[in-house]
Amino acid sequence: MAKAKVTTTFVCQQCGTTSPAYLGRCPGCGTWNSMVETIEDRRPGTAGPTRIRERASGRAQPLAEVGSAAVDRVPVPIQELDRVLGGGLVPGSLVLVGGDPGIGKSTLVLQTAAALSGRVGEVLYVSAEESAQQIKLRADRLGLAHDDLWVLSETNLSEVLEAAEARRPGLLIVDSIQTVYVDEITSAAGSVSQVRECTARLMQWAKPRNVPVLIVGHVTKEGTIAGPRVLEHMVDAVLYLEGDRYQQYRILRGVKNRFGSTDEVGVFEMADAGLREVRNPSEAFLEERHGAATGSTVAVTMEGTRPILVEVQALTTATAFGLPRRSANGLDSSRLQLLVAVLQKRVGLGLGGQDIYANVVGGLRIAEPAADLAVAIAVASSFKDRPVDPRTVAVGEVGLSGELRSVNQLDRRLNEAMRLGFTRVVVPSAAGRRGVAPPNGIEVARVGTVGEAIEAALGE
């Protein structure tokens, strides 16, 4: 009998780069002190050529002869989650749910398990971090029905797959992927090799049986999924649950989806009974807005096909040091610095000795340039100490020369603003040349530069 060959490699815990010797700095991602020694047992007879011969039995076929039957998705009763997934779970798909500790990942997947139990048959919830009694206490606190919900507290993936094979559930949930392990690999749970092998085995089990699998993943302090980035390439969808754990709103955002768009977001509110869906995020984000305050402007951002109105706040104050500070929460810091430079150069605002703080109320993070104009107006409003009309919204992208550029789906943004009671909107003048007709009952102020927009918003 051939003796198993033991190999030792050093694997980067951030990107998965391997090296036969220890390196202080990873050559793949440049991270310091991330190379960890990994010992793997490779048994004879499991080498690659055998698997290659097995795969070679499949015959290639022309694309024109491949059937185009639509895949029947599994609708999720939680509509905000269903929206981000693109219309439900695809049978046999692997969905990775990540987020900061305490943000509500386990609560979301437990609510999903309870909502789908009975609809897809039995649901198997595997927890490698909590006992079955702890899960039962949380389910009772959330008031979840769990007649067809089965719970397994196990860290050995082989035992998990045996239980799944015996029960044949309609949905499998693993919480979390960093705490399960396989016996064939001697490295600790959560290492690159363990996470990669566990995910591969879950995929090999789920695909032939058409069973969707939800995987919970931890997030590092840098905001990425703990373990190798190759994990995100292996799964079919990656969802991030964002937000401040000390605030009530949570944003579920898709960063990868092989079966749908990644532009949609789901909005939840953390309550005593778990995560509650927010069907109208615009009203939720604006319900505590103080209309007469300076430095406050309403922006209309598009998250996928959904227009959302959010309040953008800015504060300018004389700096106590030689180097002014620029701080952004919910916005790109470099984008804020760019807008401040435009206001200084093109509008003539004396912001060189001002500390500037910008914030998006509610925990939503805005990435699209359509919020540039709202941020610029908020900064000017705080600097001049003049409030913006509380029934005015601003939409537009700011260029380096101070010009305003039009944004997409302006008609949907205007309709959402009118629906919430806003009567005036400041938009780029180029929007009129595109034939966008404003809805009845809302005044549209078309301006060409950011300076004209500030005058129109502040009533100068």
Buried (B, 14 or more C-beta within 10 A) or exposed (E): EEEEEEEEBBBBBBBBBEBEEEBEEBEBEEBEEBBBEBEBEEEEEEEEEEEEEEEEEEEEEEEEEEEEEEEEBBBBEBEBBBBBBBBBBBBBBBBBBBBBEEBBBBBBBBBBBBBBBBBBBBBBBBBBBBEBEEBBEBBEEBEBEBEBBBBBBBBBBBBBBEBBEEBEBBBBBBBBBBBBBBEBBBBEBBBBBBBBBBBEBBBEBBBEBBBBBBBBBBBEEEEBBBBBBEBBEBBBBBBBBBBBEEEBBBBBBBEBBEBBEBBBBBBBBBEEEBBBEBEEBBEBBBEEBEEEBBBBBBBBBBBBEBBBBBBBBBBBBEBEEEEBEBEBBBBBEEBBEBBBEBBBEBBEBEBEEBBBBBBBBBBBBBEBBBBBBBBBBBBBBBBBEBBBBBBBBBBBBBBEEBBBBBBEEBBBBBBBBBBBEBBBBBBBBBBBEEEBEBEEEBEBBBBEBBBBBBBBBBEE
